[in-house]
Amino acid sequence: MYRGLTLLAALIFILQTVSCKSQNIVSNTDENKAVMELILQDDHSGAVVEETRLITDEKSLRAFFARVNRTRKPGLPLPEIDFNTYMLLVWCAGETQNPVSGLLLEQETKEAYILKKVYPKKQSKNSAVLSPFLVYKLPLNDKKVIVE
């Protein structure tokens, strides 16, 4: 009797800690870390189509998080960013059933950052419609961002 309850409690604990991945705060690889740092990743942005935006001020950051937090209680907290030194790259994948692992800096030129979408090696059989987004911190500059 006690062994069955202990096993059930352990199974519930494991399922709760493993299954809730709605907000993932992730670090990037060392080669990208010098240029761009992933500071937030989540599965629900509210974006229907794919979009990329650069955020260079507090007002734009608040507007983006107002849209993301529209259906959340409690909402995601705003990241603390020094906009005199850094800017944020927000990439929303749009509505999809395929999860996205992130963006990889493929090439940096004088004019642009060229990024590549990275997908998990193991595709999940997810039937839920996701709207993932990623928030990267970049040094403040005038470069364009191109996502391939």
Residue pairs with C-beta under 8 A, 6 or more apart in sequence:
21 43
22 42
22 43
22 44
23 40
23 41
23 42
23 76
24 41
24 42
25 39
25 40
25 41
26 38
26 41
26 102
27 33
27 37
27 38
28 36
28 37
28 38
28 102
28 136
29 104
31 105
32 104
32 105
35 105
35 108
35 113
35 138
35 139
36 89
36 103
36 105
36 113
36 136
36 137
36 138
37 136
37 137
38 102
38 134
38 135
38 136
39 79
39 88
39 135
39 136
39 137
40 76
40 79
40 134
40 135
41 102
41 132
41 133
41 134
41 135
42 68
42 76
42 132
42 133
43 99
43 130
43 131
43 132
44 68
44 71
44 72
44 130
44 131
44 132
45 67
45 68
45 92
45 93
45 131
45 132
45 133
46 67
46 68
46 70
46 71
46 131
47 92
47 93
47 94
47 95
47 131
47 133
48 94
48 95
48 131
49 94
49 95
50 91
50 92
50 93
50 94
51 91
51 92
51 94
52 89
52 90
52 91
52 92
52 145
52 147
53 60
53 64
53 89
53 90
54 87
54 88
54 89
54 90
54 145
55 61
55 64
55 87
55 88
55 89
55 90
56 83
56 87
56 88
56 140
57 83
58 83
61 78
61 79
61 81
61 88
62 78
64 90
65 75
65 76
65 78
68 75
68 76
68 133
69 75
69 76
79 88
79 135
79 137
81 88
81 137
83 140
84 140
85 139
85 140
86 137
86 138
86 139
86 140
87 137
87 138
87 139
87 140
87 141
88 135
88 136
88 137
88 138
89 113
89 135
89 136
89 137
89 138
89 145
90 133
90 134
90 135
90 136
91 103
91 115
91 133
91 134
91 136
91 147
92 131
92 132
92 133
93 100
93 117
93 130
93 131
93 132
93 133
94 131
95 129
95 130
95 131
96 129
96 130
96 131
96 132
97 126
97 127
97 128
97 129
97 130
98 119
98 123
98 126
99 119
99 120
99 124
99 126
99 130
99 132
100 117
100 118
100 119
100 132
100 134
101 118
101 119
101 120
102 118
102 134
103 115
103 116
103 117
103 118
103 134
103 136
103 147
104 115
104 116
104 117
104 118
105 113
105 114
105 115
106 114
106 115
106 116
106 148
107 113
107 114
108 114
108 143
109 143
110 143
111 143
111 144
112 143
112 144
112 145
112 146
113 138
113 143
113 144
113 145
113 146
114 146
114 148
115 145
115 146
115 147
115 148
116 147
116 148
117 147
117 148
